[in-house]
Amino acid sequence: MAPRANWKGFLRLSLVTCPVALFPATSDADKISFNQINRKTGHRIKYIKVDAETGEEVASDDIMKGYKVDTDSYIEVTKDELDALALESTKTIEIDQFVPKSEIDDLYLVRPYYIVPDGKVGHDAYAVIRETIRSMDRVALARVVLTNREHVIALEARDNGLMGMLLRYPYEVRDTADYFDDIQDVKITKDMLDLARHIVEQKSGHFEPDKFEDHYEAALTELINNKVSGQPLSAKARPRGDNVVDLMDALRKSLGGTKDAPAAKAAPAQKPATKSSKPKKRKTAPGQKEMLLPFSGAKTAAAKQEAGRAKKPARSTAGGRARKAG
């Protein structure tokens, strides 16, 4: 199925305008989702809109918006009144300003979109805007209306297209002081930092999202496939953390006794832990690729894992129900 645009209108930079469509750059469609069902019948649950006081069902035509001003008092707002608030950005993404990308705080980032030409016309104007943004090495700040709300959107060139990132308004961002002011100001020794830095060096790599593992999604896939096929379910023990009280001891244990671990000045000399001649095989959740950090045999493990990869459960209404409807 072809992707569906969330918005269609025009992209404008001063007098340069082109028709564009806006598509979500991310999707949760491949994630497993559940419906609520009646335990006794197996039928799906349906929600009905009712009057909170009378309990009677209310037809869609009789439902309107209201703003709560008191405990039981609302100001009614009609659709016509809301439509009268229509802004220019309802149909036009108007570029207002260009700013360095590094100045945009991550707290303000909301959701990415792809912006593409809509139709066969306007590709030249689209290319002019895209290459202007790319050549300036900046992002363009504009405004767009989505779901009846005006949003600030940051546009940047990406490959041969444009990506737009919705941004939050200042009133949507909470002040760090409300959360960080009570954090204790503790003294950290150089030995602690040296050990911690060594752990970071051990775990350093590159950003490779293709190797991310969604362990919960894999566990759900295994659970549902087992239930569909009638396989017994095995209870898995929850992992228990080590009861380490001393911070320096915790840092040393985190290093796992590596040969080049920096020694703390105040710590007594200890025999270095011997490494096993064979690398430990990492356990990977079913249905997931192995996260190939710098481990020996990574390519071989990935090939084997891909061959035996668990499939997503089929959404069948015939064989997949544990309870027969009716």
N, C-alpha and C positions, 0 to 999 in steps of 0.2 A: 504494500500500500504506500502510495506517495505521501511524503510528509505534508502536513497541513499547516498553512500559515496562521500565526496568531494575530497578525496585523498586516494590513495593506494600506499604502498611502504614498507619500512623496518624501524624498530626501532632498534637502535644500541647503546649499551653501551660497549665501548672498543671492545672486540671480541665476545660479546654476541649479537646475532641478531635474530629478529623474524619478520615475515610479519604482517603488521597492516593495518587497515583502519581507516580513520578519518571522523567523522560525526559531523555536527553542533549540539551543545547542546541546542540551542534555535531556535525558529521558530515564524514567523509572519503569518503563513498560516491560523490561525483561525481568524485573524483580518478581518474586513469588508474592501473590496477594491472596487474601482470604475473604470469603463472604460469611456473614453471620447466618446460622441456620438454627432451626428449632431442634433441640436435642431429641424430642419425642417423635417427630415426623420426618426430619431430614429436609424440610422445606426451608427455602430462604426467608429471611426476615424482611419485612417491608415497613418503612416508616410512613406515617400519615401525619400531616400537619393539622393540629387541633387548636382550638381556642384554650388558652391556659386557664381560664376561669370556668367556662361552660363545659369544656371537654368535647365540644362538637367539632366535627371535621370542617375545615375552611377551604373553599375552592380557591384555585390559584388566582382567579380574577379578583377575588376579594382581599388579597394580601397586598399590602403596601409597606413602604419603609417608614420607620418612626425613630426619632432621636429621643432617648430617655433623659428627661430633665428632673424627674423626681422619682420617688419609690414606685408609684403607679401612674405616672404622668408622662405622656409622650407627645412630641410635636410631629405631626404627620407631614411627610415630604412626598410629593407626587412625582411621577416619572417625567411629566412635562416640566416641572420645576428643575429637575436634575438635568434634563436635556438642554434647558436654557443656559446652563453653565458651560456649554460646549466651548472648548478652547481651540485655538488654532492648531495646537499640537495633537488634536484628535485625529487629524488626517495628514499631518506634516511633521517630519522630524527636522526641526530647524536647528542647524549648528550655530551655537552662540559664541563658543570660545575654544581655544586650543591651549592645553596645559601639558607639562611634562608628566609622563605616566608615573614616575617615581614619587610624585607628590600626592597621589591618591592612596589614602590609608586603606588597608585591607578590610577594616571594619565597615567600610561603606560599600563593599562589593556585595551584590545580591544574586544575580542570575545572568548567565551569558545567552546571547542570541546571535544567529547568523542573519545578516542583512544582504539580500540578493536583488538584482534587477527583476522587476515584475513585468514580464512580457518581452517582446522583441525590440521595443524602442527604449531609448534612454541609456543604452550601454556605454555610449561615449561619455555622457555626463557622469555616469557612475564611476567610470574609470578615472576621470579627472579628479573627482572628489577623493577616491581611494588613493591615488598616487600622490595627491597633495598632502594627505594625512601621513602617508608613508615617508615622503621626502622630508617633512618637517620633524620626523621622529617624535611626534607628540600624539596625544589622543584628543579627539574632538568631543566636547561636551554639548549635548543637545537635549531636547525634551520630546517625550512621546507619551501618549495616553493609552494605557492598557487597563482593561477591566475598570473603566470609568475613572481611573486615577492617573494623574500626570506624574511621570517619573523622569528623573535625570538619567540619561544614558550616555556612556562613554564609548565612542567609536574608535576602533583602531584597525589598520590594514592587517589582514591575515591571509596568507597565500594570495589567491587572485580575487578575494572577496573582502568583506567587512564583517567584523565582529562587534557587537554592541553589548556592553555590560551595564545592567541596571544598577543604579547607585541609591543608597539610602539618603534620606534627609537628616540633618543634624539632630532633630528631635527624636529620631528613631535609634540613635546610638547612645548607649548608656555610658555615664562617666566612670572611668576607671577608678576614681577616688572612692566611689561607693563600695568598691570590692577590694582594692589593694591597700587602702590606708591602714588596715588592721594587721597586715602581714608583719611579722616580727623582723626587726633588723638584727640579723645574727652575724657572727663573725665566721668567715670561711677561711680556713688555713690554706697555705700554698700547696701542702701535700694533698689536701682534698681536691683542689683544682687540677693538680697534675694527674691524679688517678682518674678523675672525671674526663679530662681531655684525652687520656689514653683510651678510655672506653669509646669516646666519640670517634677517634681515629680508627678503632677496630670496626666500627659500624658505619663508617663513611662510604658513600657510593654516589650514584647519580640518580636523578629523578626519572624513574621508568614506570609509569602508571600501568603498563601492560602486565607488570609482574605483581600488581596488587592482588591480594586474595580476600574475597568476601567470605570469611569462614562461616558466618551465620547463614548466608544464602546457600552455601554448600551443604550445611547440616540440614537445612529445610528440604533441599532437593533429595538428600538421602532418606530423610524421614518419610516424605511423601511417596517416593518410589518404593520404599519398603512396604508401606501400607497398601499401595495399589497392587503390588505383587504378592501380598500376603506374607511377607517375610517377618520374622519375629523382631521386635524392637529391643535393642540392648541399651541399658542405662549406662551412661558414661559418667565417670567420677569427675567432679569439678576440680580444677587445678587449685592447689593450695600453695600460697606464697611462703617463702622462708621467713622464719621468725628472727629477723636480724634487727637488733636494737641499736648497736653502735654504727654510726654513719661510715666511719673509716673501714670497719669490717665489711659493711655492705658494699662499699666501693671495691674493696679487694676481691670479694667473692664475685662481683660482677665481671671482673677481669678474667676470672676463670684460671688464674695461675699461669698466665702467659709468661714466656721467658723474658720478654723485654718490658715487663711491667715496671714502672718507676717505683722505687722503694721509698717508703716514708721514713723520715729521719728518726722519729721517735719509736718506730716499730722494731721489734727484735728480729734478728735474721732468721729466715725460714728457708727450708729446702724448696727449690722450685718444683712445682708439680710436673710430673712427666706426662707428655702428650701421648695419646694413643696412636699407634701406627696406622690404624684405619680410621678414616673420617666417619663420624656418626651420621647415620642416615636420618634425614629429617622427615618427620611425619607430615603429610599433606592432606588436608581435608578432601573428601571425595568430590569430584566435579570441579576441582580447582587446579590451575596450573601451579607448579612449584615455584615459589619466589626464588629466583636464581640470583642470589647475592654471590659474592666471590667464594663459591664452594667448588671443590673438585668434582668432576663428573656431572656438571650442571646440564650440559646439552643432552647427555644420555638420559638423565633423570627426566628432563622435560619431554623427550620423545616418548618414553615409556608412559609418563603420566597422561600425555595427550591421547595415546592409543587407548587407554583404559578409562577415559574421561566419562563421568556419569552424565547422562542426558537429563535435560529438564523434564519434569513429569508432564506427561501428555494430559491435556485438559479434555478428558473423555467423560461423557455422561453415562456410559454403559458399564464399564468395568471398574471405574475408580471410586465409586461410592461405597462407603462402609455401611450405609443404611439405605434401604430401599425407600423411595418416596411413596407416599400414599397412606 
